[in-house]
Amino acid sequence: MSLRILRPGLLTTVQDLGRFGYQQDGIIVSGAADAVALRVANLLVGNEENAAGLEITLLGPAISFETDQLIALTGAHLSPTINGQPVGQHRTIWVVAGATLAFGAAVAGCRAYLAVAGGVAVPLVLGSRATYLRAGFGGLHGRALRAGDELPIGEASDASATLQQALVRQGTAWAQARWTPGPDLCPTPRRSPFVRALRGPEYEQFSAKSQQAFWRESFTITAEADRMGYRLQGPKLERIEETELLSSAVTFGTVQVPAGGQPIALLADHQTTGGYPRLAQVISADFSVLAQAAPGQRLRFQEVSLPEAQALYLAQERQVQALRRGIAAVFGN
Protein backbone atom coordinates (compact mmCIF):
# COMPACT_ATOMS: atom_id res chain seq x y z
CA MET A 1 0.00 0.00 0.00
CA SER A 2 1.30 3.44 -0.82
CA LEU A 3 0.56 7.09 -1.49
CA ARG A 4 1.84 8.76 -4.66
CA ILE A 5 2.77 12.44 -4.62
CA LEU A 6 1.49 14.08 -7.79
CA ARG A 7 2.36 17.63 -6.74
CA PRO A 8 4.48 18.34 -3.64
CA GLY A 9 3.06 21.68 -2.50
CA LEU A 10 5.17 24.34 -0.82
CA LEU A 11 6.67 22.16 1.93
CA THR A 12 5.32 18.69 2.67
CA THR A 13 7.31 16.42 4.97
CA VAL A 14 6.89 13.17 6.88
CA GLN A 15 6.63 13.87 10.62
CA ASP A 16 5.82 12.01 13.81
CA LEU A 17 6.10 13.35 17.36
CA GLY A 18 9.88 13.66 17.25
CA ARG A 19 13.25 12.09 17.91
CA PHE A 20 13.97 12.03 21.64
CA GLY A 21 17.11 11.17 23.60
CA TYR A 22 19.78 12.67 21.35
CA GLN A 23 19.86 16.38 22.17
CA GLN A 24 23.05 15.92 24.16
CA ASP A 25 24.63 14.90 20.84
CA GLY A 26 23.30 17.99 19.08
CA ILE A 27 20.47 16.14 17.31
CA ILE A 28 17.19 18.02 17.55
CA VAL A 29 13.80 16.55 18.45
CA SER A 30 12.07 17.88 15.30
CA GLY A 31 8.64 16.25 14.69
CA ALA A 32 5.29 17.86 13.97
CA ALA A 33 5.14 21.61 14.60
CA ASP A 34 1.52 21.19 15.72
CA ALA A 35 1.80 17.94 17.65
CA VAL A 36 -1.79 18.04 18.94
CA ALA A 37 -3.14 18.22 15.38
CA LEU A 38 -1.09 15.18 14.35
CA ARG A 39 -2.13 13.24 17.47
CA VAL A 40 -5.80 13.93 16.81
CA ALA A 41 -5.47 12.95 13.14
CA ASN A 42 -3.85 9.67 14.13
CA LEU A 43 -6.54 8.85 16.67
CA LEU A 44 -9.24 9.52 14.07
CA VAL A 45 -7.87 6.74 11.84
CA GLY A 46 -7.14 4.24 14.63
CA ASN A 47 -3.37 4.82 14.81
CA GLU A 48 -1.15 5.28 17.81
CA GLU A 49 -0.66 8.98 18.48
CA ASN A 50 3.02 8.86 17.44
CA ALA A 51 2.42 7.35 13.99
CA ALA A 52 4.05 9.23 11.13
CA GLY A 53 1.88 11.39 8.89
CA LEU A 54 2.35 14.31 6.55
CA GLU A 55 2.86 17.92 7.61
CA ILE A 56 1.58 20.26 4.87
CA THR A 57 2.57 23.93 4.88
CA LEU A 58 0.37 26.69 3.40
CA LEU A 59 0.24 25.42 -0.20
CA GLY A 60 -0.83 21.79 -0.17
CA PRO A 61 0.13 18.86 -2.39
CA ALA A 62 -1.89 16.60 -4.66
CA ILE A 63 -1.83 12.96 -3.55
CA SER A 64 -3.10 9.84 -5.30
CA PHE A 65 -4.22 6.82 -3.28
CA GLU A 66 -2.96 3.54 -4.74
CA THR A 67 -5.35 1.50 -2.57
CA ASP A 68 -8.43 2.16 -0.43
CA GLN A 69 -7.32 4.23 2.55
CA LEU A 70 -8.68 5.61 5.81
CA ILE A 71 -7.45 9.17 6.37
CA ALA A 72 -7.98 12.25 8.52
CA LEU A 73 -7.07 15.90 8.01
CA THR A 74 -6.45 18.27 10.92
CA GLY A 75 -4.75 21.59 11.62
CA ALA A 76 -4.87 24.42 9.09
CA HIS A 77 -7.78 24.77 6.68
CA LEU A 78 -6.15 24.56 3.25
CA SER A 79 -9.34 23.96 1.22
CA PRO A 80 -8.97 20.18 0.82
CA THR A 81 -10.85 18.28 -1.91
CA ILE A 82 -11.14 14.66 -2.99
CA ASN A 83 -11.75 14.21 -6.70
CA GLY A 84 -12.58 17.90 -6.84
CA GLN A 85 -15.23 17.81 -4.10
CA PRO A 86 -14.71 19.66 -0.80
CA VAL A 87 -13.98 17.32 2.08
CA GLY A 88 -14.31 17.94 5.80
CA GLN A 89 -11.58 18.22 8.40
CA HIS A 90 -11.20 16.72 11.87
CA ARG A 91 -13.10 13.58 10.92
CA THR A 92 -12.50 10.06 9.65
CA ILE A 93 -12.58 9.77 5.84
CA TRP A 94 -12.62 6.65 3.67
CA VAL A 95 -11.04 7.09 0.24
CA VAL A 96 -11.18 4.58 -2.64
CA ALA A 97 -8.18 3.55 -4.71
CA GLY A 98 -7.45 5.98 -7.50
CA ALA A 99 -8.92 9.02 -5.74
CA THR A 100 -6.91 12.24 -5.54
CA LEU A 101 -6.62 14.48 -2.50
CA ALA A 102 -5.71 18.08 -3.36
CA PHE A 103 -5.61 21.43 -1.61
CA GLY A 104 -6.54 24.97 -2.61
CA ALA A 105 -6.32 28.33 -0.88
CA ALA A 106 -5.16 28.64 2.71
CA VAL A 107 -8.27 29.77 4.59
CA ALA A 108 -6.93 29.65 8.14
CA GLY A 109 -3.73 28.46 9.73
CA CYS A 110 -0.32 27.47 8.40
CA ARG A 111 0.12 23.70 8.77
CA ALA A 112 -2.29 20.87 7.98
CA TYR A 113 -1.77 17.22 8.89
CA LEU A 114 -2.69 14.08 6.97
CA ALA A 115 -2.88 10.80 8.85
CA VAL A 116 -3.36 7.47 7.11
CA ALA A 117 -4.44 4.25 8.84
CA GLY A 118 -1.26 2.28 9.48
CA GLY A 119 0.93 5.38 9.36
CA VAL A 120 3.55 6.42 6.82
CA ALA A 121 6.04 3.54 7.06
CA VAL A 122 9.32 5.15 6.04
CA PRO A 123 12.38 3.71 7.87
CA LEU A 124 13.06 4.64 11.47
CA VAL A 125 16.16 6.76 12.06
CA LEU A 126 17.24 6.97 15.69
CA GLY A 127 13.80 5.76 16.74
CA SER A 128 11.77 8.27 14.72
CA ARG A 129 10.42 8.81 11.21
CA ALA A 130 10.48 12.62 11.54
CA THR A 131 12.19 14.54 8.73
CA TYR A 132 15.15 16.63 9.89
CA LEU A 133 15.60 18.85 6.84
CA ARG A 134 18.82 20.64 7.77
CA ALA A 135 20.65 17.39 8.53
CA GLY A 136 19.06 15.50 5.65
CA PHE A 137 17.82 12.39 7.43
CA GLY A 138 14.55 10.85 8.55
CA GLY A 139 11.31 10.98 6.57
CA LEU A 140 11.76 10.13 2.90
CA HIS A 141 15.47 10.50 2.11
CA GLY A 142 15.73 13.34 4.63
CA ARG A 143 13.99 15.87 2.41
CA ALA A 144 10.68 17.48 1.54
CA LEU A 145 8.45 15.41 -0.71
CA ARG A 146 8.67 15.72 -4.49
CA ALA A 147 6.41 14.86 -7.41
CA GLY A 148 6.61 11.14 -8.14
CA ASP A 149 7.49 10.08 -4.59
CA GLU A 150 5.76 6.97 -3.26
CA LEU A 151 5.21 6.60 0.46
CA PRO A 152 4.71 3.14 1.98
CA ILE A 153 1.83 2.69 4.43
CA GLY A 154 1.95 0.37 7.45
CA GLU A 155 -0.53 -2.23 8.59
CA ALA A 156 -3.78 -0.77 9.87
CA SER A 157 -5.13 -1.62 13.32
CA ASP A 158 -8.35 -3.47 14.08
CA ALA A 159 -9.89 -0.13 15.09
CA SER A 160 -8.99 1.28 11.66
CA ALA A 161 -10.71 -1.64 9.95
CA THR A 162 -13.87 -1.13 12.01
CA LEU A 163 -13.88 2.59 11.26
CA GLN A 164 -13.45 1.94 7.54
CA GLN A 165 -16.22 -0.68 7.41
CA ALA A 166 -18.66 1.78 8.96
CA LEU A 167 -17.91 4.28 6.21
CA VAL A 168 -17.74 1.82 3.31
CA ARG A 169 -21.32 0.81 4.03
CA GLN A 170 -22.38 4.26 2.82
CA GLY A 171 -21.64 2.99 -0.70
CA THR A 172 -19.99 6.10 -2.16
CA ALA A 173 -16.63 6.70 -3.88
CA TRP A 174 -15.46 8.38 -0.67
CA ALA A 175 -17.23 8.96 2.59
CA GLN A 176 -16.62 10.86 5.80
CA ALA A 177 -17.82 10.46 9.34
CA ARG A 178 -20.45 12.87 10.59
CA TRP A 179 -18.88 13.25 14.02
CA THR A 180 -15.80 15.29 14.96
CA PRO A 181 -13.89 15.88 18.19
CA GLY A 182 -14.84 18.88 20.31
CA PRO A 183 -13.78 22.40 19.28
CA ASP A 184 -11.05 22.56 21.93
CA LEU A 185 -9.11 19.87 20.02
CA CYS A 186 -10.03 21.27 16.60
CA PRO A 187 -9.83 25.06 16.92
CA THR A 188 -9.99 27.35 13.91
CA PRO A 189 -6.63 29.18 13.78
CA ARG A 190 -7.03 32.91 14.38
CA ARG A 191 -5.59 35.62 12.16
CA SER A 192 -4.23 37.62 15.12
CA PRO A 193 -3.80 35.12 17.93
CA PHE A 194 -2.82 35.59 21.54
CA VAL A 195 0.03 33.30 22.56
CA ARG A 196 0.33 32.64 26.28
CA ALA A 197 3.82 32.59 27.76
CA LEU A 198 5.89 32.54 30.93
CA ARG A 199 8.72 34.88 31.81
CA GLY A 200 12.02 33.49 30.55
CA PRO A 201 15.25 32.97 32.53
CA GLU A 202 16.71 36.31 31.36
CA TYR A 203 13.47 38.31 31.64
CA GLU A 204 14.83 40.58 34.38
CA GLN A 205 17.75 41.61 32.15
CA PHE A 206 15.35 43.63 29.98
CA SER A 207 14.26 47.17 30.74
CA ALA A 208 10.85 47.76 32.27
CA LYS A 209 9.79 49.54 29.08
CA SER A 210 10.75 46.50 26.97
CA GLN A 211 9.01 44.11 29.34
CA GLN A 212 5.80 46.11 29.09
CA ALA A 213 6.07 46.40 25.30
CA PHE A 214 6.48 42.64 24.93
CA TRP A 215 3.16 41.96 26.65
CA ARG A 216 1.22 44.98 25.38
CA GLU A 217 2.30 45.37 21.75
CA SER A 218 1.78 43.09 18.76
CA PHE A 219 4.48 41.47 16.63
CA THR A 220 4.41 40.56 12.95
CA ILE A 221 5.83 37.24 11.73
CA THR A 222 8.33 38.15 9.04
CA ALA A 223 9.19 36.22 5.87
CA GLU A 224 12.15 34.75 7.79
CA ALA A 225 9.99 31.95 9.12
CA ASP A 226 10.45 28.19 8.87
CA ARG A 227 10.28 25.07 11.00
CA MET A 228 13.25 26.31 13.04
CA GLY A 229 11.56 29.51 14.18
CA TYR A 230 9.85 32.82 13.46
CA ARG A 231 11.62 36.17 13.33
CA LEU A 232 9.20 38.75 14.71
CA GLN A 233 8.98 42.45 13.92
CA GLY A 234 7.70 44.84 16.54
CA PRO A 235 8.87 47.23 19.25
CA LYS A 236 12.60 47.08 19.92
CA LEU A 237 13.33 45.10 23.08
CA GLU A 238 16.40 46.27 24.98
CA ARG A 239 18.42 44.73 27.78
CA ILE A 240 19.64 46.83 30.69
CA GLU A 241 23.21 45.71 29.99
CA GLU A 242 24.50 44.03 26.80
CA THR A 243 26.60 41.37 28.55
CA GLU A 244 27.76 38.13 26.97
CA LEU A 245 25.80 35.00 27.87
CA LEU A 246 26.85 31.39 27.96
CA SER A 247 24.94 29.15 25.54
CA SER A 248 21.97 27.63 27.36
CA ALA A 249 19.26 25.11 26.58
CA VAL A 250 16.34 26.23 24.44
CA THR A 251 13.14 24.45 23.49
CA PHE A 252 10.00 24.75 21.39
CA GLY A 253 8.45 28.12 22.17
CA THR A 254 11.54 29.79 23.62
CA VAL A 255 11.50 33.49 22.74
CA GLN A 256 15.05 34.77 22.26
CA VAL A 257 16.09 38.36 21.64
CA PRO A 258 19.22 38.97 19.52
CA ALA A 259 21.25 42.19 19.68
CA GLY A 260 18.92 43.96 17.21
CA GLY A 261 16.06 43.80 19.71
CA GLN A 262 13.62 41.87 17.49
CA PRO A 263 12.57 38.54 19.04
CA ILE A 264 12.74 35.04 17.58
CA ALA A 265 10.18 32.40 18.61
CA LEU A 266 11.59 28.89 18.22
CA LEU A 267 9.60 26.04 16.64
CA ALA A 268 9.98 22.30 16.12
CA ASP A 269 13.38 22.31 14.38
CA HIS A 270 15.00 24.63 16.92
CA GLN A 271 18.65 24.20 17.83
CA THR A 272 19.51 22.49 21.12
CA THR A 273 21.23 25.52 22.71
CA GLY A 274 21.35 29.26 22.11
CA GLY A 275 23.34 32.26 23.27
CA TYR A 276 20.65 34.95 23.06
CA PRO A 277 18.75 36.03 26.19
CA ARG A 278 15.50 34.13 26.71
CA LEU A 279 12.82 36.72 27.37
CA ALA A 280 9.85 34.34 27.48
CA GLN A 281 8.70 30.76 27.03
CA VAL A 282 5.47 29.95 25.18
CA ILE A 283 3.45 27.45 27.22
CA SER A 284 3.00 23.89 25.96
CA ALA A 285 -0.76 24.30 25.61
CA ASP A 286 -0.19 27.09 23.04
CA PHE A 287 2.46 25.41 20.88
CA SER A 288 -0.29 24.70 18.34
CA VAL A 289 -1.36 28.36 18.32
CA LEU A 290 2.21 29.43 17.58
CA ALA A 291 2.73 26.74 14.91
CA GLN A 292 -0.45 27.72 13.06
CA ALA A 293 0.49 31.40 12.77
CA ALA A 294 1.69 32.23 9.26
CA PRO A 295 4.19 34.76 7.89
CA GLY A 296 2.61 38.20 7.64
CA GLN A 297 0.26 37.58 10.56
CA ARG A 298 0.38 39.53 13.78
CA LEU A 299 0.37 37.98 17.24
CA ARG A 300 0.47 39.12 20.83
CA PHE A 301 1.92 37.50 23.90
CA GLN A 302 -0.10 37.10 27.09
CA GLU A 303 1.61 36.44 30.41
CA VAL A 304 0.42 33.54 32.55
CA SER A 305 1.74 31.96 35.73
CA LEU A 306 3.39 28.56 35.98
CA PRO A 307 0.36 27.02 37.78
CA GLU A 308 -1.91 28.36 35.02
CA ALA A 309 0.38 26.91 32.35
CA GLN A 310 0.40 23.52 34.07
CA ALA A 311 -3.38 23.49 34.41
CA LEU A 312 -3.85 24.38 30.74
CA TYR A 313 -1.46 21.63 29.66
CA LEU A 314 -3.20 19.02 31.81
CA ALA A 315 -6.61 20.09 30.49
CA GLN A 316 -5.38 19.70 26.90
CA GLU A 317 -3.96 16.24 27.65
CA ARG A 318 -7.23 15.16 29.26
CA GLN A 319 -9.09 16.15 26.10
CA VAL A 320 -6.75 14.12 23.88
CA GLN A 321 -7.01 11.09 26.10
CA ALA A 322 -10.79 11.40 26.30
CA LEU A 323 -10.87 11.26 22.50
CA ARG A 324 -8.66 8.18 22.55
CA ARG A 325 -10.86 6.43 25.11
CA GLY A 326 -14.03 7.33 23.21
CA ILE A 327 -12.75 5.91 19.93
CA ALA A 328 -11.45 2.78 21.67
CA ALA A 329 -14.80 2.24 23.44
CA VAL A 330 -16.78 2.41 20.20
CA PHE A 331 -14.41 0.91 17.66
CA GLY A 332 -11.83 -0.98 19.75
CA ASN A 333 -8.06 -0.56 19.58
CORSULDA-V508709 format. One line per field, one symbol per residue. ss: DSSP state (H for helix, E for strand, C for the rest). psi: psi as a letter, one per 40 degrees, with the letter a starting at -180 (. if undefined). A space follows every 10 residues. Layout:
# CORSULDA-V508709
ss = ???
psi = ???
This chain:
# CORSULDA-V508709
ss = CEEEEEECCC EEEEECCCCC CCHHHCCCCC CCCCHHHHHH HHHHCCCCCC CCEEEEECCC CEEEECCCEE EEEEEEECCE EECCEECCCC CEEEECCCCE EEECCCCEEE EEEEEECCCE CCCCECCECC CECCCCECCE CCECCCCCCE EEECCCCHHH HHHHHHHHCC CCCEEECCCC CCCCCCCCCC CCCEEEEEEC CCHHHECHHH HHHHHHCEEE EEEEECCCEE EEECCCCCEC CCCCCCCEEC CCCEEEECCC CCEEEECCCC CCEECCEEEE EECHHHHHHH HCCCCCCEEE EEECCHHHHH HHHHHHHHHH HHHHHHHHHH HCC
psi = iiihhdhead hhihiaeihi eedeeehida ahdgdddddd dddeeeiide ihahhhhchi ihhhhdihih iihibihffi ihfehhiiif ihhhhiheih hiibihdhid hihhihheih fiihhfeiei hgddefiiah ffiiiiheih hihahiiddd ddddddddee fidiiiieii iiddefihhi dgihhiiihi dedeeiiddd ddddddiiih hieghaedih hihaihhhid hgiiiihiii ihehhihide ehihhiadfi idiieihhdi hhideedddd dehiheiiii hhhiiddddd dddddddddd dddddddddd ei.
